[in-house]
Amino acid sequence: MTLPANIRFIASHEYLYPINDAVAVGVSRYAVDQLGDVVYVELPPVGKHLNKGDSFGVIESVKAVSDIYAPISGEVVAVNEAAVTDPGLITEDPYEKGWLIRIKGDTSDLDAMDEKAYANFTGAL
């Protein structure tokens, strides 16, 4: 699996990567593997302002229900309606088809790990 360029991860297992003037946000492959098959996702509406660390949605799998957290503060500028309609996309391809939201905001206070640091953090190396 090829990861998007400039992808970063936060300790609560969300990822973000730049797309134009926003960042795509979703849950990492590691988190999806821990959850199992995703069966439901609830996401905020476009236009909602999020503060860094806010819970912005819920992801439900056959094993658990988990909150999803904003890695940065900003405005939701897009929601992946395809993932809402077919949550299996998150299980299948969390980085490309299964992204959750796009946020336009300030990334200067971002506390995130690159791919190698995240793999060390999760023990996935």
C-alpha positions in Angstrom: 0.0 0.0 0.0 1.3 3.4 -1.0 0.7 6.2 1.6 -0.2 9.7 0.5 2.7 12.1 0.3 3.5 14.1 3.4 1.2 12.0 5.6 1.4 12.5 9.3 -0.2 10.7 12.3 -1.3 11.7 15.7 -1.3 9.6 18.9 -5.0 9.0 18.8 -4.5 7.2 15.4 -5.9 9.8 13.1 -3.8 10.8 10.0 -3.7 13.9 7.9 -2.1 14.9 4.6 -2.3 18.1 2.5 -4.7 18.4 -0.4 -4.6 21.8 -2.0 -5.3 24.4 0.7 -6.8 21.8 3.2 -5.8 18.6 4.9 -7.5 15.2 4.5 -8.2 13.5 7.8 -9.0 9.9 8.5 -8.1 6.9 10.7 -4.9 5.0 10.2 -4.6 1.5 8.8 -3.3 0.4 12.3 -6.5 1.8 13.9 -8.7 0.2 11.3 -7.0 -3.2 11.8 -7.6 -2.9 15.6 -11.3 -2.0 15.0 -12.1 -4.7 12.5 -14.7 -4.1 9.8 -16.1 -0.6 9.9 -19.9 -0.6 9.7 -20.9 3.0 10.5 -19.3 6.4 10.6 -20.9 9.7 11.7 -19.2 12.9 10.5 -19.8 16.7 11.0 -21.4 18.9 8.4 -19.4 21.0 6.0 -18.8 24.5 7.5 -18.4 23.2 11.1 -15.5 24.7 13.0 -13.4 22.3 14.9 -10.8 22.9 17.6 -7.7 20.8 17.8 -8.4 17.7 19.9 -12.2 18.0 19.5 -14.2 14.8 18.8 -15.7 15.4 15.3 -17.3 12.1 14.7 -17.8 8.4 15.6 -16.6 5.3 13.9 -18.2 2.0 14.7 -16.9 -1.5 13.8 -17.9 -5.0 14.6 -15.7 -4.8 17.7 -16.0 -1.2 19.1 -17.3 2.3 18.8 -14.6 5.1 18.9 -14.5 8.9 18.7 -12.5 10.5 15.9 -10.4 13.6 16.9 -9.4 16.7 15.0 -5.6 16.9 14.5 -5.8 20.7 13.8 -8.3 23.5 14.4 -10.2 24.8 11.4 -13.3 24.6 9.2 -14.6 21.4 7.7 -14.6 22.0 3.9 -15.5 18.6 2.7 -17.0 15.3 4.0 -16.5 12.0 2.3 -20.1 11.1 1.7 -19.0 7.9 0.0 -17.5 6.6 3.2 -20.7 7.6 5.1 -22.8 5.6 2.6 -20.3 2.7 2.4 -18.2 2.6 5.6 -16.5 -0.5 4.2 -14.3 1.9 2.2 -12.6 2.9 5.4 -11.7 -0.7 6.1 -10.7 -1.3 2.5 -8.6 1.8 1.9 -8.4 4.2 4.8 -6.0 6.6 3.1 -7.4 7.1 -0.4 -11.1 6.0 -0.6 -11.7 6.1 3.2 -10.6 9.6 4.1 -13.3 11.2 6.4 -13.1 15.0 6.2 -11.0 17.8 4.9 -10.2 20.7 7.2 -8.9 24.1 6.2 -6.9 25.4 9.1 -3.6 26.2 10.8 -1.1 23.3 10.8 1.6 25.3 12.6 0.8 23.8 16.0 0.6 20.3 14.6 2.0 17.7 16.9 2.3 14.7 14.5 4.5 11.8 13.6 5.9 10.8 10.2 5.3 7.3 8.9 8.4 5.8 10.6 7.8 7.5 14.0 4.2 6.3 13.9 5.3 2.7 13.1 7.6 2.9 16.1 4.8 4.3 18.2 2.4 1.5 17.3 5.0 -1.3 17.3 4.2 -2.0 13.7 7.8 -2.2 12.6 
